[in-house]
Amino acid sequence: MTAPKGPHDFVRVLAPAMAQAAAIASALEGRVPNVPKPGADSDVKAALTIADTAAQEALLVPLLAGFRDACLEAEEDTRSIALFRGVRPEARIVIDPIDGTLNFYLGARGPYGVMAGFAIDARYEAALVALPREGWLFHAVRGEGARRSLAGGAVETATPSRDGRRLYLSDGVSEAVAERLTARGFEVQRACGGAVAVAPLVPGVRGGLRVARQGAISTRGRIGLLIAAEAGAIVETAAGVPFPLSIDEPAATLVVASDPEVATTLRTALAA
């Protein structure tokens, strides 16, 4: 009997597929219209382009050979979804082919992301995040550190940025908070949730702040947090406690930072 595929297999299979999905998204940027999904409860959730579906299939098809038995949570309704059987209830694959379709992919307000995570018993054990516009690809397996590469270059150890004054803020962070951070000498940039999660690993970016618009930060929005934590970044809530490891435990705020001083600054700006 063949042993079930695990975190290392997930990264090995998906790393080249992630690069391909990011390339698809980048190649179609500015060329595809928004074709909203019916029945979504907001314009953000309804946004859909052919780039979303093409990128998602680029990620799902390679997984069919070894991960067909896992449960799948995919953002879009594409043909390969039905081929995942879900007979391993403890194993979950979470896919977001383009995070931030409306405001960051179509609207070009800041970084958008391509993301995939593999969870066992509701805890991410492997994760991959690409920021196509910036050219970065990040991945991590729990307990083994994080890696990154730029535009197909050599893979290197991912570490938190120690210089620069840029911060990534989600749409849920108010303009008042952004202004407080600007007054402290930071350059703020709006970014999708996936980019916020890995913000301190982008050179020149010192941290990220996210506030959920509805309820709690989604399972998709947490994929990059494994990468940030494995790289040595601070990952916590606005209350200053560690962000939940369980992807099902509710949390409405996220602070991710390269060092304690930046984390304190983000928490203080939000609390004020």
N, C-alpha and C positions, 0 to 999 in steps of 0.2 A: 504494500500500500504506500503510495506516495505521500510524503509529509506535506501538510498545508504550507502554502507560501507565506513568508513573513515580511518584516520591515525591510531587510536588506534586498530581498527580491523586488519589493515594491519600488525602491529607489533605482535599482539596477534597470528595471524594465521601463520606468517612467522618465528617467532623466533625459534620454534622447527624444522621447515623445513630448516632454515638456518644452524642450527647445523647439521642436517642430510646431507645437501649438502656439507658442509665443511668436514664431515667425509667421504663422498664418494670420494671427491677430494683427501683427505689425504691417504685413503686406496689404491687408484689407482696410487698414485705418484710413478714414476719410473717403472711402469708396463705397461703403455699404449704408443703406438707410435703416432707420429704426422701424421694425414691424412689431408693434406691441402685442404681447400675449394677452388674450381676452381673460377677464375675470380676476386679474391681479388687483390687490388692494391699494396700490400706489403706482405712480408713473415709474419710479425707480425699479420696482419689482416687475413691472410689465415690460421694460425695455428688452428688446431682443434683436439681434442682427444675424446675418448668415455667418459672420465671424464667430459668434458664440457657438452655434451648432457645429461648425467645421472644427473649431478648436476642441470642443468636447469629444467629438468622435476620434480625433487624433489621440486623445488621452485614453479613451475607453477601449478601443480596438486592441492595443497591445496588452491590456490587462486581461482580456478574455482567456488567454492561454493558461494563466496560472491563478487568476483570482475570480473566476466565474462563480465560485461558491460563496463569495462574500456578499454581505448586504451593501447596497449601493444607494448613496444619496447624491444625486446629480442635479445640477441647477436647471438644465434644459431637457426637453422631451425629445430625445434623439433615438434612432433605431436600435442602437446597441443596448440600451437600458434593459430591454426585456430579456436579454440573454444572460443576465446575472441572476443566479438562482436564489441566493440569500440563505443557503442551508447552513452556513456558519454564523449563527446569530451574534457571536462575540466579535466577529470581524466586520468592520465597517469601512467602506471607502467613501470619501467625501470629495466631490469634484465641483469646482467653480471655474468654468472655462474662460470667462472674462468677468472679473469682479469690478464693478463700477461701470457697467455698460453705458448707462444714460449720461451721468455727469462727467465721467473721467475718460471713457473711450470715445463716445460720440461728442461729448462736451469739451474734451481736452482741457479740463481744469487742473489736472495733475496726474500723478501716476495711477495706472490701472494695473490689475494683476491677473495672472493665470495660476490656479492653485489646485493641489491635490494632497489629500491626507489619508493615512491608513491608521485606523484605531483598533485596539484590542481592548475589550471590556471598557469601552467609553473613554479611553485615554489614547491620544495620538502617540504612535510609536515610530512613525515615519512621516515626513512632510516635504513637499516641494512647492516653491513659490517662484514665479518668474515676473519680473517687471519689464515688459517688452520695450517700453519707450526709453527706459534707462539702460537697457541691455543686460540687466543682472538676472542670474539664475541662482537660487539658493536651495539647499537641501540638507536634511539632517535625519539621523536615526538616533533614537533616544539612548543616551549614555555614551555617545561616540563623537560628540562635537558637531559643528555645523561647517558646511562647505559652501563656496560660492565661485562663480565664474562670470566673466564679462564677455558678452558677444562671442561665445564660442571659444574663448581663450582657455588658458590653463586653469584647472581647478585649484583653489587655494583655501586655506582655513579662513572661515568667516569670523571676524571679531568686531566688537562695537567700535564705532567711530570715536576717536579722541579729539578730533578737531572739527571746525565748522560750527555754524550757529543755526542750522536749519532744523525745523520740526515739521512733522507731518501731522495734520489734524483732520479728523473725519468730519463729514457734513453735520454730524450731531453736536459738534462743539460750537458753542455760540460765538458770535463776532466779538462779544465783550471779553471772552476768554482769550481769543486770538489777539485782541488789542493789548491785553495785559502782558502777554508773552512778547509781543513786539516791543512794548515799553521796556522790557527786560533785556533788549538787545538781540532777540532771536528773529530769524526770518521764518515766517510761517507759510506753509503751503498745504492746501487741501489735497487729500489723497483718499483713495478707496481703502476700505477696511483691511484688505490683505496687505497693502503697502504699509499701512500704519503698524501692522504686527511685526514687520521686519525692518522698520524705519532705522534703528540705530546701526544696522549692518550695511547701510548704503553710505559710502564715503561722503563726509560732509554733513550728514544728518545725525543729530544727537539723540532724537527720541520721537515718540509719537503719542498722541492722545486720542482716545475714542470714547464717545458717549453713544449708547444705543438709542436710536430714534424710537423703537418700539420694543418694550419688554427687555430682552436680554440680547447680548451679542451672539450671533448665530454660530452653529458648528463650523460653517465655512469660514467665518471671520476669525476663528481661533487656530486655523491650520498653521499659520506662520509663527505662532507663539512657541511651538516646540523648537523651531529653528533659532529664534531669538534667545530662548533660554539656553539652548545647547551652545550658543556662541558666547555666552557669558553676560548677556544683557539683563537688566532688571525688568521683570514682568510681574506687574501687580495691579490691583484695583486702585481706584481713587482714594480708598480708605487706607492705603499703604500696606495691605496684606497681600500675600501671594495670590496671583490669579488662579482660579480653580483648575486643577489638572483634568477633572472630568469634563468632557465636552458637553455633558447634559446638565451640569450644575449652573444655575442662572448667575449671570454677572452683567451689570449694565454699564460698567466703566472699565477702561483699560488704560494703564500707564506703562509704556515701554521706553526704557531709557538706557543710555550708554553708561551712566554713572549715578550715584545717589544724589548729587547736586541737581542734575537735570530732572530726576524723578521728583524731587521735592519741589522744584520750580513748577512742574506741570501740575502736581497735586494742589499747590497753593493757588495757582491761577484759576483752577477749576473751582476750588472751594470758595474763593472770594466772590 
